[in-house]
Amino acid sequence: MPNTMFEKSEEQNESLSVSDLDFEKFSGLLPVIAQEHGSGRVLMLAYANLEAVRKTQETGYAHYWSRSRNTLWKKGESSGHVQQITEVLVDCDEDTLLYKVSQTGPACHTGAKSCFFRELQTKPSSK
């Protein structure tokens, strides 16, 4: 396992910089999946602009762009439920990030450990 968030793991075959990321594809924002590094559990999905990614790199804590508030935010800045970065991975199209994190407290604003706690019905309801 890498010692820093930007050190290569065995599966990675190339290292990318922020300038390699395709921010233009989604109007300046990249989807970011936050995954608990120990369990592999998906915690949440958020978005990051260039500033948020750079702030994440600088601090070692997850920063995102709030689409509803139109502002940069550090995960846990008001709740204390921060996400310390253990590794950042880039998808094959260079337009989505995976933050592997050490999560303090619940990740979801509802108080749930993960934002993904409800199951979609397998069959459409008959309404």
N, C-alpha and C positions, 0 to 999 in steps of 0.2 A: 504494500500500500504506500502511496506517495507520502513524503514528509511534509510537503507544502501543497497548496491548492493548485499550483501551476507546474508541478513536477509530473513527468509522464508516468502513467501506469503501464503495465505490460501490454495491455490491449491497444494502447494508443500508438500510432505510427508516425504522427507528426504533431508538432506544437504550433498553435495558431496565436496570433495577436488580435487585439481588439479591432485593428484595422481590417482584418480578414472577415469580420462578421458582416452579414448582409442586413443592415438596419433598414434599408430602403424597401425591402419586400413587403413589410407590414407597417408602412408609414412611420418609420423611425423607432418602432418597438419590436423587441424580440420576446416570444413566449419563453418563460423560465419555469421549469419543473423543479420543485424542491423535493428532494428525496432524503430520508433519514439514512445516514451513512451506515449505521450498524445493522438495522433490520431490512433496509431496502424499501421500506414503506413509502409510498408517494404521499407527501404531506399537503402540497398545494400547487396551484398554477398561478403565476402572476406574470407581469410584463416588466421589461427593463429597457430603458433607452441607453444611449451611450454614457451619459453621466452616471446612471445607476450602476452600470457594469464597472466603470472606472472606480466609483466609490466602494463597490464590493471588493475590487482588487486592492485598493489602498488600505481598507480597514480590516478585511478578513471576515466581515459580517454582511449578510444579504441585504442589499438595497434594491428597491423596485421603483417603478413609475406607477403612480396611482392615476388610472384613467378617469375615475370619478372626481377626484380632487384636483387633478391636473398638477401634481407635484411629486417630487422625489420623496421617498420614505424609507426609513430603515425598519425592517421587520422587527417588531417588539419594542419600538421606541417609546410607546406609551404603556404597553402591557408588561414589558420585561421579558416577553417570550421570544428572545432573539434566536437567530440562526447563524451559528458560527460555521463558516465555510471550511470543508475538509478537502473538497476537490471541485473543479469546474470542468465540465465536459461540453463539447460542441458537437451538434449533430452533423451528419454528412453533407447537408445543404448549407451549413454555416448560418442558419437562421433561427435556431432554437438552442437554448442552453439548459443544461442539467446541473443544478447546484446540489451537490451532496453536502449535507449539513448535520451539525450536531444541534438538535433542537432543544431549547430550554422551554419547558411548559408546553401547552397545547399549541398547535400551529394554526388552528381555525379560530376565527373571531367568535364562533359560537361556543368555544370552550372544548370542542372535540379535538382529539389528538391529531386528526387529519381532516382536511376539508372534504375528503371522499369517504363518506360514511353512509350514504344512501344508495340503494340499488334501484336501477331502472327496471321496470317490469319487462319480462321477456315477451309478453303479448300486449298489444295495444288495448287499452280499456275500451269497452263498448259503450260509448256515450252518444 
